[in-house]
Amino acid sequence: MLRFEKYVRPETPREAYELLQENRLATVIGGMMWLRLADRTVPLGIDLSRCGLDTIEETDDAWRIGAMVTLGQLERHERFAASTCGIFTEAVRDVVGTQFRNLATVGGSVWARMGFSDVVTAFLALDAEVELEGAGVMPIIPFTERGARNDLLTHVIVRKHRYQAAFASVRNAATDFSSLNAAAACWQGSWHVTVGARPKKATLLTGGERIPLRRDFSPAELDAVCELAEGLDYGSDLRGTAEWRRQVAPALIRRAVAAAAAKPCAEKEA
């Protein structure tokens, strides 16, 4: 059973951040879908539910997704879905069940950087950043790779582009965790392809500082990306072996790229 010696509900992200700095053993509380399974005593629990981080805000050039936005909100937000070609609807619709998605938060998924996360795989394929109380704004890729110790995640920012994007996964059952997943998004003239649930955390394969894959790629160029996917570091668990993942990844990438390429480009102003 999870126990808290002290439980607080700050009114602002800054107040929550200051409490976290004063109490390095404190635990930040989001949707509690995984945290509640722990069997330990926490000196201080910091509940973010009153910090105003539960909305999806649209600006002229971006979407700001609060850390306390649930996966259900992400799944059902029509304007955001139109702006991102529905990639998050595809990514979260099979996550456990409706009740779970209505409680699990975007912040919890992104901060934890769990290997099986479908949400992180989708975010990595887009032009996304994380906003931290403390460290400020940083690209999501280095955050996913290294984390941000003792900072407080407040928002995920998705920059607007004329995306073509899609998500694909393989699961042993409809509501099980992904055995392997992939996302593909084309923006600013190049494809950004990610692979996750390896079962290690998701990684960007093409785009950004990785190898380029131009919008109008040749079959040989896509073959090269698939060969690169075969060389990723895979592991084995109850949902699949490393060798199985190595064999399936290229096909899953091709599926995601083909699905994204078949969609019309999203309007920058959704």
C-alpha positions as CSV (number, residue, x, y, z in Angstrom):
1,M,0.0,0.0,0.0
2,L,1.2,3.5,-0.8
3,R,1.3,5.8,2.2
4,F,1.9,9.6,2.6
5,E,3.3,11.1,5.7
6,K,2.1,14.5,4.5
7,Y,-0.2,15.3,1.5
8,V,-0.4,18.9,0.0
9,R,-2.4,20.4,-2.9
10,P,-0.6,23.6,-4.0
11,E,-2.5,26.2,-6.0
12,T,0.3,27.0,-8.6
13,P,3.1,25.2,-10.4
14,R,5.6,27.5,-8.8
15,E,4.4,26.6,-5.3
16,A,4.6,22.9,-6.2
17,Y,8.1,23.4,-7.6
18,E,9.3,25.1,-4.4
19,L,7.8,22.3,-2.3
20,L,9.7,19.8,-4.4
21,Q,13.0,21.7,-4.0
22,E,12.5,21.9,-0.2
23,N,11.6,18.1,0.0
24,R,13.8,16.1,-2.3
25,L,12.1,12.9,-1.3
26,A,8.7,14.2,-2.2
27,T,6.6,12.6,-4.9
28,V,4.6,14.5,-7.4
29,I,1.1,13.1,-7.9
30,G,-0.7,13.0,-11.2
31,G,-3.3,10.4,-12.2
32,M,-2.0,7.8,-9.7
33,M,-2.5,4.9,-12.1
34,W,0.9,3.5,-11.6
35,L,2.0,5.2,-8.4
36,R,-0.9,3.7,-6.4
37,L,0.6,0.2,-7.0
38,A,3.7,1.0,-5.0
39,D,4.2,-0.4,-1.6
40,R,6.1,2.3,0.3
41,T,5.8,5.4,2.5
42,V,6.4,8.8,0.9
43,P,7.4,11.7,3.2
44,L,5.4,14.2,1.1
45,G,2.9,13.9,-1.7
46,I,2.4,16.9,-4.0
47,D,-0.9,16.8,-5.7
48,L,-1.1,18.9,-8.9
49,S,-4.9,18.8,-9.3
50,R,-5.3,22.4,-8.3
51,C,-2.5,23.9,-10.4
52,G,-4.6,24.6,-13.5
53,L,-2.7,22.1,-15.6
54,D,-5.7,20.2,-16.9
55,T,-6.4,22.0,-20.2
56,I,-5.3,21.9,-23.8
57,E,-4.6,25.5,-24.9
58,E,-4.2,26.6,-28.5
59,T,-2.0,29.5,-29.5
60,D,-1.2,30.9,-33.0
61,D,1.7,28.5,-33.5
62,A,1.4,25.7,-31.0
63,W,-0.7,23.6,-28.6
64,R,0.1,23.7,-24.9
65,I,-1.0,20.5,-23.2
66,G,-1.1,20.6,-19.4
67,A,0.6,17.9,-17.4
68,M,-2.8,17.0,-15.8
69,V,-4.6,16.6,-19.1
70,T,-5.8,13.0,-19.2
71,L,-5.2,10.6,-22.0
72,G,-9.0,10.6,-22.6
73,Q,-9.0,14.4,-23.1
74,L,-6.1,14.0,-25.6
75,E,-8.0,11.3,-27.4
76,R,-11.2,13.3,-27.7
77,H,-10.0,16.8,-28.5
78,E,-11.3,17.4,-32.0
79,R,-9.3,20.5,-32.9
80,F,-6.0,19.1,-31.6
81,A,-6.7,15.8,-33.4
82,A,-7.3,17.7,-36.7
83,S,-4.1,19.6,-36.2
84,T,-2.0,16.4,-35.7
85,C,-3.8,14.1,-38.1
86,G,-5.3,12.1,-35.3
87,I,-2.0,10.5,-34.2
88,F,-2.9,10.7,-30.5
89,T,-6.3,9.2,-31.0
90,E,-4.6,6.3,-32.7
91,A,-2.0,6.1,-30.0
92,V,-4.2,6.1,-26.9
93,R,-7.5,4.5,-28.0
94,D,-6.2,1.0,-27.0
95,V,-4.6,1.9,-23.7
96,V,-6.2,-0.4,-21.2
97,G,-9.8,1.1,-21.1
98,T,-11.9,4.2,-21.0
99,Q,-11.9,4.5,-17.2
100,F,-8.1,4.2,-17.2
101,R,-7.6,6.8,-19.9
102,N,-9.9,9.2,-18.1
103,L,-7.5,9.2,-15.1
104,A,-4.0,8.6,-16.5
105,T,-2.3,11.9,-17.3
106,V,-0.1,13.2,-20.1
107,G,2.4,14.5,-17.6
108,G,2.7,11.1,-15.8
109,S,3.2,9.3,-19.1
110,V,5.8,11.8,-20.4
111,W,7.7,12.3,-17.1
112,A,8.0,8.6,-16.4
113,R,9.4,7.9,-19.9
114,M,8.3,4.3,-19.6
115,G,9.3,2.0,-22.4
116,F,5.8,0.8,-23.2
117,S,4.4,4.3,-23.5
118,D,2.4,4.9,-26.7
119,V,2.1,8.6,-25.9
120,V,5.8,9.2,-25.8
121,T,6.3,7.5,-29.2
122,A,3.8,9.7,-30.8
123,F,5.1,12.9,-29.2
124,L,8.7,12.2,-30.4
125,A,7.5,12.1,-34.0
126,L,6.2,15.6,-33.8
127,D,7.8,19.0,-33.3
128,A,7.4,18.8,-29.5
129,E,8.9,20.4,-26.4
130,V,8.4,20.0,-22.7
131,E,7.9,23.0,-20.4
132,L,9.5,22.6,-16.9
133,E,9.0,24.8,-13.8
134,G,12.7,25.3,-13.1
135,A,14.6,24.4,-16.3
136,G,12.2,26.1,-18.7
137,V,11.4,24.8,-22.2
138,M,13.5,22.1,-23.8
139,P,13.0,19.7,-26.8
140,I,11.3,16.5,-25.9
141,I,14.0,14.3,-27.4
142,P,16.8,15.1,-24.9
143,F,14.2,15.1,-22.1
144,T,13.1,11.6,-23.1
145,E,16.8,10.5,-23.2
146,R,18.0,12.0,-20.0
147,G,15.0,13.3,-18.0
148,A,15.1,16.5,-15.8
149,R,16.0,15.8,-12.2
150,N,14.1,17.8,-9.6
151,D,12.2,19.9,-12.0
152,L,8.4,19.9,-12.4
153,L,6.8,19.1,-15.8
154,T,4.0,21.5,-16.4
155,H,3.2,21.3,-20.2
156,V,4.0,19.5,-23.4
157,I,4.1,21.9,-26.3
158,V,3.4,20.7,-29.9
159,R,4.3,23.2,-32.6
160,K,1.9,23.5,-35.5
161,H,2.9,22.3,-38.9
162,R,1.1,20.8,-41.8
163,Y,1.6,17.3,-40.4
164,Q,1.0,14.0,-42.0
165,A,1.1,11.6,-39.1
166,A,0.1,8.1,-38.0
167,F,0.7,5.6,-35.2
168,A,1.0,1.8,-35.4
169,S,1.4,-0.9,-32.8
170,V,1.3,-4.6,-32.2
171,R,-0.5,-5.9,-29.1
172,N,-1.1,-9.4,-27.8
173,A,-4.7,-8.3,-26.9
174,A,-6.8,-5.2,-27.7
175,T,-6.2,-3.4,-24.4
176,D,-2.8,-4.8,-23.5
177,F,0.4,-2.7,-23.6
178,S,2.1,-2.4,-26.9
179,S,4.5,-5.2,-27.7
180,L,6.1,-2.8,-30.2
181,N,5.0,0.5,-31.5
182,A,6.0,3.1,-34.1
183,A,5.0,6.5,-35.2
184,A,5.7,8.5,-38.4
185,A,5.1,12.2,-39.1
186,C,6.1,14.3,-42.0
187,W,6.7,18.0,-41.4
188,Q,9.0,20.7,-42.8
189,G,9.8,18.5,-45.7
190,S,11.1,15.4,-43.9
191,W,9.8,12.3,-42.1
192,H,10.3,11.8,-38.4
193,V,10.0,8.1,-37.5
194,T,10.0,6.7,-33.9
195,V,10.1,3.2,-32.5
196,G,9.0,2.4,-28.9
197,A,8.1,-0.5,-26.6
198,R,11.4,-2.2,-27.6
199,P,10.7,-2.7,-24.5
200,K,13.1,0.1,-23.8
201,K,11.9,3.7,-24.1
202,A,11.0,5.2,-27.5
203,T,13.7,6.6,-29.7
204,L,13.7,8.8,-32.8
205,L,15.1,7.0,-35.8
206,T,14.9,9.7,-38.6
207,G,14.5,13.5,-38.6
208,G,16.0,16.2,-36.3
209,E,19.6,15.4,-35.7
210,R,19.1,11.8,-36.8
211,I,19.5,10.6,-40.4
212,P,17.2,12.5,-42.8
213,L,14.3,10.9,-44.7
214,R,12.9,13.4,-47.2
215,R,9.2,13.8,-47.9
216,D,9.4,12.2,-51.4
217,F,11.7,9.3,-50.4
218,S,12.7,6.5,-52.7
219,P,12.1,2.8,-51.9
220,A,15.8,2.5,-51.3
221,E,15.8,5.3,-48.7
222,L,12.9,3.7,-46.8
223,D,14.7,0.4,-47.0
224,A,17.8,2.0,-45.4
225,V,15.6,3.3,-42.5
226,C,14.2,-0.1,-41.9
227,E,17.7,-1.6,-41.9
228,L,18.6,1.1,-39.3
229,A,15.6,-0.1,-37.2
230,E,16.8,-3.6,-37.2
231,G,20.0,-2.4,-35.6
232,L,18.3,-0.8,-32.6
233,D,18.8,-2.3,-29.1
234,Y,15.9,-4.5,-28.4
235,G,15.1,-6.6,-25.3
236,S,12.9,-9.5,-24.4
237,D,9.9,-9.6,-22.0
238,L,6.6,-11.4,-21.6
239,R,5.2,-9.7,-24.7
240,G,7.9,-10.7,-27.1
241,T,11.6,-11.5,-27.7
242,A,14.3,-9.2,-28.8
243,E,14.6,-11.1,-32.1
244,W,10.8,-10.9,-32.7
245,R,10.9,-7.2,-32.2
246,R,13.9,-6.8,-34.5
247,Q,12.0,-8.7,-37.3
248,V,8.7,-6.8,-36.8
249,A,10.0,-3.3,-36.5
250,P,10.6,-2.7,-40.2
251,A,7.1,-3.8,-41.1
252,L,5.6,-1.6,-38.4
253,I,7.6,1.4,-39.6
254,R,6.4,0.8,-43.2
255,R,2.8,0.5,-41.9
256,A,3.0,3.8,-40.0
257,V,4.7,5.7,-42.9
258,A,2.1,4.4,-45.4
259,A,-0.8,5.3,-43.2
260,A,0.6,8.8,-42.6
261,A,1.4,9.4,-46.3
262,A,-2.2,8.4,-47.2
263,K,-3.6,11.2,-45.1
264,P,-4.1,14.8,-46.3
265,C,-1.8,17.3,-44.7
266,A,-3.2,18.9,-41.6
267,E,-4.0,22.6,-41.8
268,K,-1.6,24.6,-39.7
269,E,-4.6,26.5,-38.3
270,A,-6.9,23.6,-37.2
